[in-house]
Amino acid sequence: MTAAEDLAVLRDRASDFVDPCLRLLGDLVTAESPSAVPDRNLRVAAGLRVEFERRGASVERHPAPGYGEHLVARVEGASGAGPPLLVIGHMDTVYEVGTLARVPFAIEVAQDRVRGPGAYDMKGGLAVAITALDLLFLGGHRPAGDLLFLITCDEELGSPTSRELIEEHARCARGALVLEPSVSGGAAKTRRKGMGRFRVSVRGRPAHTGVNPEAGASAIHELIRILEDIRLLGDSNKGTTLNVGVIQGGTRTNVVAEHAQADVDLRFWAAAEADRVERAVRSVRVSDPRCAISVEGGVNRGALEVTEASAALFARARAVAAAQGWDLAEGSTGGVSDGNLASAVGCPTLDGLGPDGGGAHSLDEHVRLSDIAPRIALLAGIFLRF
């Protein structure tokens, strides 16, 4: 049987695996697992560990105090040599325990939807990838090389305890596949914006606003001026944006504010833009010499940029989809993922391989039922051919 015929067979058999995939997805969604709720994430990790071990994987557990634990599951490939293909996902969600009572897991055939908190971001991707192994094994196949599944429990909070683990494995991988949901419409994510966060703090001089306001130096007034300078660092032509999301300051309306601070979000497509903005933010100075400024934070995640190696990775995935009868497009997003971390250490990275859908981080979160079988077949084909 030719390579193209193998991939077509995977496509034809994938529909038989939709129901088992939905059962697994239902188990994952109904086991609510908000970030930083350790017992919930430990419960999901235990279930995932069983699923991987049932499929012959060896599983390492990496404790993440205050969050749960991260899993690294190795599935041996046919070659038995060479660096592994890293498959990245996360088990935590943004939804508090009890959300399921408001939005229960539901399969809505007429609406072509599978609904539930975390179904789209990103338990759907986990369920599809695990089921893809079953499709592969049923045909008597093995992955081309070793697969290393890295499933974390703190992605929605910025990967504070998993970042080093991701970077460590990405440095040693032949490529990384990220199970985050696709771009709306089904495209893979070949570009993601990078992210930076800054806290700008100003200390002024307090005074009574009625008796001697001139003796004071308002930290709030100074911060307002500074933030306007920072806002102007954005460049819409290059997709560089800055947003002041939180401002705090002052104590009473009749007191000239001694303290004020603001949290600023930076998004960018290119490292050069990140460097430009970070240098400028750190160079901002006060205009009133009685005030003092401090800047904390910086670039948290580099952009997922297209490289020659990542473009080749996408081209191979697109060829698998084409052999299975559909066109895998590419797209981009301003959001960040653990794919940014893998890419930043030089690992060719392809993101957005989870099912199509919508409503991320909302009560309308869902995946498209009709996209489950094609995704199972696609991932099985990638595992077989990469």
NUDOLO-555525 format. One record per residue (C-alpha): residue number from 1; x, y, z. Coordinates in steps of 0.2 Angstrom, whole numbers, plus 5000, padded with zeros to 4 digits. Example, Ala and Ser with C-alpha at 12.3 -4.5 7.8 and 13.67 -1.06 7.14 Angstrom:
// NUDOLO-555525
ATOM  num  u  v  w
ATOM  1  5062  4978  5039 $
ATOM  2  5068  4995  5036 $
This chain:
// NUDOLO-555525
ATOM  num  u  v  w
ATOM  1  5000  5000  5000 $
ATOM  2  5007  5017  4995 $
ATOM  3  5009  5031  5008 $
ATOM  4  4994  5041  5000 $
ATOM  5  4983  5025  5001 $
ATOM  6  4988  5023  5020 $
ATOM  7  4983  5041  5023 $
ATOM  8  4966  5038  5014 $
ATOM  9  4963  5023  5024 $
ATOM  10  4965  5033  5040 $
ATOM  11  4952  5045  5033 $
ATOM  12  4940  5032  5029 $
ATOM  13  4941  5023  5046 $
ATOM  14  4941  5039  5057 $
ATOM  15  4922  5040  5057 $
ATOM  16  4922  5024  5067 $
ATOM  17  4932  5033  5081 $
ATOM  18  4921  5048  5083 $
ATOM  19  4910  5040  5097 $
ATOM  20  4925  5034  5107 $
ATOM  21  4933  5052  5105 $
ATOM  22  4917  5060  5111 $
ATOM  23  4916  5049  5126 $
ATOM  24  4934  5054  5131 $
ATOM  25  4930  5072  5128 $
ATOM  26  4915  5071  5139 $
ATOM  27  4925  5063  5153 $
ATOM  28  4938  5077  5151 $
ATOM  29  4925  5091  5151 $
ATOM  30  4914  5085  5165 $
ATOM  31  4930  5083  5176 $
ATOM  32  4931  5102  5178 $
ATOM  33  4949  5108  5180 $
ATOM  34  4951  5126  5183 $
ATOM  35  4969  5133  5183 $
ATOM  36  4976  5133  5201 $
ATOM  37  4964  5121  5208 $
ATOM  38  4976  5106  5211 $
ATOM  39  4964  5093  5216 $
ATOM  40  4954  5095  5200 $
ATOM  41  4969  5095  5189 $
ATOM  42  4976  5080  5198 $
ATOM  43  4960  5071  5194 $
ATOM  44  4961  5075  5176 $
ATOM  45  4980  5070  5176 $
ATOM  46  4976  5053  5183 $
ATOM  47  4963  5050  5170 $
ATOM  48  4975  5055  5156 $
ATOM  49  4989  5045  5163 $
ATOM  50  4978  5029  5162 $
ATOM  51  4973  5034  5144 $
ATOM  52  4991  5035  5139 $
ATOM  53  4997  5019  5148 $
ATOM  54  4982  5010  5141 $
ATOM  55  4990  5014  5124 $
ATOM  56  5007  5008  5129 $
ATOM  57  5015  5025  5133 $
ATOM  58  5027  5027  5147 $
ATOM  59  5022  5042  5158 $
ATOM  60  5032  5054  5169 $
ATOM  61  5023  5064  5182 $
ATOM  62  5030  5081  5186 $
ATOM  63  5023  5089  5202 $
ATOM  64  5017  5107  5200 $
ATOM  65  5013  5113  5218 $
ATOM  66  4998  5124  5219 $
ATOM  67  4993  5119  5201 $
ATOM  68  4993  5100  5200 $
ATOM  69  5005  5090  5189 $
ATOM  70  5012  5090  5172 $
ATOM  71  5013  5074  5162 $
ATOM  72  5026  5068  5149 $
ATOM  73  5020  5053  5140 $
ATOM  74  5032  5044  5127 $
ATOM  75  5024  5033  5113 $
ATOM  76  5038  5023  5105 $
ATOM  77  5039  5025  5086 $
ATOM  78  5044  5013  5072 $
ATOM  79  5061  5020  5070 $
ATOM  80  5067  5019  5088 $
ATOM  81  5080  5032  5085 $
ATOM  82  5081  5051  5083 $
ATOM  83  5073  5065  5093 $
ATOM  84  5055  5064  5097 $
ATOM  85  5040  5074  5089 $
ATOM  86  5033  5085  5104 $
ATOM  87  5015  5086  5105 $
ATOM  88  5009  5100  5117 $
ATOM  89  4993  5102  5126 $
ATOM  90  4985  5108  5143 $
ATOM  91  4972  5101  5154 $
ATOM  92  4967  5117  5164 $
ATOM  93  4953  5129  5159 $
ATOM  94  4947  5146  5163 $
ATOM  95  4931  5140  5170 $
ATOM  96  4927  5139  5189 $
ATOM  97  4920  5123  5196 $
ATOM  98  4901  5124  5194 $
ATOM  99  4901  5131  5177 $
ATOM  100  4896  5114  5171 $
ATOM  101  4879  5116  5179 $
ATOM  102  4876  5131  5169 $
ATOM  103  4883  5124  5153 $
ATOM  104  4882  5105  5153 $
ATOM  105  4892  5094  5141 $
ATOM  106  4881  5092  5126 $
ATOM  107  4882  5084  5109 $
ATOM  108  4870  5094  5098 $
ATOM  109  4870  5085  5081 $
ATOM  110  4858  5097  5072 $
ATOM  111  4868  5112  5077 $
ATOM  112  4885  5102  5073 $
ATOM  113  4891  5106  5090 $
ATOM  114  4899  5098  5105 $
ATOM  115  4897  5110  5119 $
ATOM  116  4905  5112  5136 $
ATOM  117  4917  5122  5147 $
ATOM  118  4935  5118  5140 $
ATOM  119  4928  5108  5125 $
ATOM  120  4936  5120  5113 $
ATOM  121  4951  5127  5123 $
ATOM  122  4958  5114  5123 $
ATOM  123  4951  5097  5129 $
ATOM  124  4945  5094  5111 $
ATOM  125  4963  5094  5105 $
ATOM  126  4968  5081  5119 $
ATOM  127  4953  5069  5115 $
ATOM  128  4957  5070  5096 $
ATOM  129  4976  5067  5098 $
ATOM  130  4973  5052  5110 $
ATOM  131  4960  5045  5099 $
ATOM  132  4972  5047  5084 $
ATOM  133  4983  5034  5092 $
ATOM  134  4969  5022  5092 $
ATOM  135  4966  5024  5074 $
ATOM  136  4984  5022  5070 $
ATOM  137  4986  5006  5080 $
ATOM  138  4971  4998  5073 $
ATOM  139  4979  4998  5056 $
ATOM  140  4994  4990  5063 $
ATOM  141  5005  5006  5062 $
ATOM  142  5016  5014  5074 $
ATOM  143  5021  5033  5074 $
ATOM  144  5036  5036  5062 $
ATOM  145  5047  5041  5077 $
ATOM  146  5044  5043  5095 $
ATOM  147  5030  5055  5101 $
ATOM  148  5032  5065  5117 $
ATOM  149  5015  5071  5124 $
ATOM  150  5018  5085  5136 $
ATOM  151  5001  5090  5144 $
ATOM  152  5002  5104  5157 $
ATOM  153  4991  5111  5170 $
ATOM  154  4995  5129  5171 $
ATOM  155  4994  5136  5153 $
ATOM  156  4979  5147  5156 $
ATOM  157  4989  5156  5169 $
ATOM  158  5005  5159  5158 $
ATOM  159  5013  5142  5161 $
ATOM  160  5023  5148  5177 $
ATOM  161  5028  5130  5182 $
ATOM  162  5028  5122  5165 $
ATOM  163  5038  5134  5155 $
ATOM  164  5055  5126  5159 $
ATOM  165  5049  5109  5155 $
ATOM  166  5042  5114  5138 $
ATOM  167  5058  5123  5133 $
ATOM  168  5068  5109  5139 $
ATOM  169  5059  5096  5128 $
ATOM  170  5057  5108  5114 $
ATOM  171  5076  5110  5112 $
ATOM  172  5077  5091  5110 $
ATOM  173  5063  5088  5098 $
ATOM  174  5062  5087  5079 $
ATOM  175  5046  5098  5079 $
ATOM  176  5032  5103  5090 $
ATOM  177  5013  5101  5087 $
ATOM  178  5001  5111  5098 $
ATOM  179  4984  5105  5101 $
ATOM  180  4976  5122  5103 $
ATOM  181  4960  5124  5093 $
ATOM  182  4962  5129  5075 $
ATOM  183  4958  5146  5068 $
ATOM  184  4940  5149  5065 $
ATOM  185  4936  5139  5049 $
ATOM  186  4949  5126  5052 $
ATOM  187  4966  5133  5048 $
ATOM  188  4982  5129  5057 $
ATOM  189  4991  5143  5067 $
ATOM  190  5008  5146  5059 $
ATOM  191  5009  5163  5067 $
ATOM  192  5005  5170  5085 $
ATOM  193  5009  5187  5092 $
ATOM  194  5021  5188  5106 $
ATOM  195  5016  5195  5123 $
ATOM  196  5024  5207  5135 $
ATOM  197  5018  5214  5152 $
ATOM  198  5024  5229  5161 $
ATOM  199  5019  5237  5178 $
ATOM  200  5023  5255  5178 $
ATOM  201  5023  5263  5195 $
ATOM  202  5025  5281  5200 $
ATOM  203  5028  5288  5218 $
ATOM  204  5023  5306  5221 $
ATOM  205  5022  5318  5236 $
ATOM  206  5005  5318  5246 $
ATOM  207  4997  5334  5251 $
ATOM  208  4980  5341  5256 $
ATOM  209  4970  5346  5241 $
ATOM  210  4961  5360  5249 $
ATOM  211  4975  5368  5261 $
ATOM  212  4991  5366  5251 $
ATOM  213  4989  5356  5234 $
ATOM  214  5004  5365  5227 $
ATOM  215  5015  5356  5240 $
ATOM  216  5010  5339  5232 $
ATOM  217  5016  5330  5217 $
ATOM  218  5002  5318  5210 $
ATOM  219  5007  5301  5205 $
ATOM  220  4991  5299  5196 $
ATOM  221  4993  5314  5186 $
ATOM  222  5011  5309  5181 $
ATOM  223  5006  5292  5177 $
ATOM  224  4992  5298  5165 $
ATOM  225  5005  5308  5156 $
ATOM  226  5017  5293  5155 $
ATOM  227  5004  5281  5149 $
ATOM  228  4999  5292  5135 $
ATOM  229  5018  5291  5129 $
ATOM  230  5017  5272  5131 $
ATOM  231  5001  5271  5121 $
ATOM  232  5009  5280  5106 $
ATOM  233  5022  5267  5105 $
ATOM  234  5010  5256  5096 $
ATOM  235  5011  5254  5078 $
ATOM  236  4995  5248  5069 $
ATOM  237  5004  5245  5053 $
ATOM  238  5015  5232  5061 $
ATOM  239  5002  5225  5072 $
ATOM  240  5010  5231  5088 $
ATOM  241  4997  5235  5101 $
ATOM  242  4998  5241  5119 $
ATOM  243  4984  5241  5131 $
ATOM  244  4982  5248  5149 $
ATOM  245  4972  5235  5157 $
ATOM  246  4972  5240  5176 $
ATOM  247  4976  5256  5185 $
ATOM  248  4977  5258  5203 $
ATOM  249  4982  5273  5214 $
ATOM  250  4978  5286  5227 $
ATOM  251  4969  5285  5244 $
ATOM  252  4956  5298  5245 $
ATOM  253  4949  5312  5234 $
ATOM  254  4955  5325  5245 $
ATOM  255  4973  5319  5245 $
ATOM  256  4986  5322  5231 $
ATOM  257  4990  5304  5226 $
ATOM  258  5007  5298  5233 $
ATOM  259  5006  5281  5223 $
ATOM  260  4999  5275  5206 $
ATOM  261  5003  5260  5195 $
ATOM  262  4996  5253  5179 $
ATOM  263  4998  5236  5171 $
ATOM  264  5001  5236  5152 $
ATOM  265  4999  5222  5139 $
ATOM  266  5010  5222  5124 $
ATOM  267  5007  5211  5108 $
ATOM  268  5018  5210  5093 $
ATOM  269  5022  5200  5078 $
ATOM  270  5041  5202  5077 $
ATOM  271  5055  5202  5089 $
ATOM  272  5062  5218  5083 $
ATOM  273  5046  5227  5088 $
ATOM  274  5046  5219  5105 $
ATOM  275  5064  5225  5108 $
ATOM  276  5059  5243  5102 $
ATOM  277  5044  5244  5113 $
ATOM  278  5053  5237  5128 $
ATOM  279  5068  5249  5127 $
ATOM  280  5056  5263  5125 $
ATOM  281  5045  5258  5140 $
ATOM  282  5061  5256  5151 $
ATOM  283  5067  5273  5145 $
ATOM  284  5051  5283  5150 $
ATOM  285  5055  5297  5163 $
ATOM  286  5044  5308  5174 $
ATOM  287  5042  5326  5170 $
ATOM  288  5040  5332  5188 $
ATOM  289  5057  5329  5197 $
ATOM  290  5047  5327  5213 $
ATOM  291  5040  5310  5206 $
ATOM  292  5049  5294  5203 $
ATOM  293  5045  5280  5191 $
ATOM  294  5049  5261  5191 $
ATOM  295  5045  5248  5178 $
ATOM  296  5044  5230  5181 $
ATOM  297  5040  5215  5169 $
ATOM  298  5045  5214  5151 $
ATOM  299  5042  5202  5136 $
ATOM  300  5035  5186  5142 $
ATOM  301  5033  5176  5126 $
ATOM  302  5041  5179  5109 $
ATOM  303  5031  5178  5094 $
ATOM  304  5028  5162  5085 $
ATOM  305  5035  5167  5068 $
ATOM  306  5036  5158  5052 $
ATOM  307  5054  5150  5049 $
ATOM  308  5060  5139  5035 $
ATOM  309  5058  5124  5046 $
ATOM  310  5041  5128  5053 $
ATOM  311  5035  5132  5035 $
ATOM  312  5041  5114  5030 $
ATOM  313  5032  5107  5045 $
ATOM  314  5016  5115  5039 $
ATOM  315  5019  5110  5021 $
ATOM  316  5020  5091  5027 $
ATOM  317  5004  5093  5037 $
ATOM  318  4995  5101  5023 $
ATOM  319  5001  5086  5012 $
ATOM  320  4993  5074  5024 $
ATOM  321  4977  5083  5024 $
ATOM  322  4977  5084  5005 $
ATOM  323  4980  5065  5004 $
ATOM  324  4964  5064  5015 $
ATOM  325  4954  5075  5003 $
ATOM  326  4954  5092  5011 $
ATOM  327  4964  5108  5011 $
ATOM  328  4973  5113  5027 $
ATOM  329  4974  5132  5027 $
ATOM  330  4986  5142  5038 $
ATOM  331  4981  5157  5049 $
ATOM  332  4987  5168  5063 $
ATOM  333  4981  5174  5080 $
ATOM  334  4985  5188  5092 $
ATOM  335  4983  5176  5107 $
ATOM  336  4998  5166  5114 $
ATOM  337  5000  5148  5118 $
ATOM  338  5014  5136  5124 $
ATOM  339  5018  5135  5105 $
ATOM  340  5027  5152  5107 $
ATOM  341  5038  5145  5120 $
ATOM  342  5043  5130  5109 $
ATOM  343  5046  5141  5094 $
ATOM  344  5057  5153  5105 $
ATOM  345  5070  5140  5108 $
ATOM  346  5072  5135  5090 $
ATOM  347  5059  5121  5088 $
ATOM  348  5049  5121  5072 $
ATOM  349  5032  5123  5078 $
ATOM  350  5014  5120  5071 $
ATOM  351  5000  5126  5082 $
ATOM  352  4981  5125  5081 $
ATOM  353  4979  5107  5076 $
ATOM  354  4964  5105  5088 $
ATOM  355  4946  5104  5081 $
ATOM  356  4937  5119  5074 $
ATOM  357  4924  5128  5084 $
ATOM  358  4922  5144  5094 $
ATOM  359  4917  5153  5110 $
ATOM  360  4934  5151  5118 $
ATOM  361  4933  5157  5137 $
ATOM  362  4914  5160  5135 $
ATOM  363  4898  5150  5140 $
ATOM  364  4896  5146  5121 $
ATOM  365  4912  5136  5120 $
ATOM  366  4910  5122  5107 $
ATOM  367  4919  5112  5094 $
ATOM  368  4911  5107  5077 $
ATOM  369  4905  5089  5078 $
ATOM  370  4909  5087  5059 $
ATOM  371  4927  5092  5062 $
ATOM  372  4931  5078  5074 $
ATOM  373  4934  5064  5061 $
ATOM  374  4945  5074  5050 $
ATOM  375  4956  5079  5065 $
ATOM  376  4958  5062  5071 $
ATOM  377  4963  5056  5053 $
ATOM  378  4975  5071  5051 $
ATOM  379  4984  5069  5067 $
ATOM  380  4985  5050  5064 $
ATOM  381  4992  5054  5047 $
ATOM  382  5005  5066  5054 $
ATOM  383  5010  5054  5068 $
ATOM  384  5012  5041  5054 $
ATOM  385  5022  5051  5042 $
ATOM  386  5032  5063  5053 $
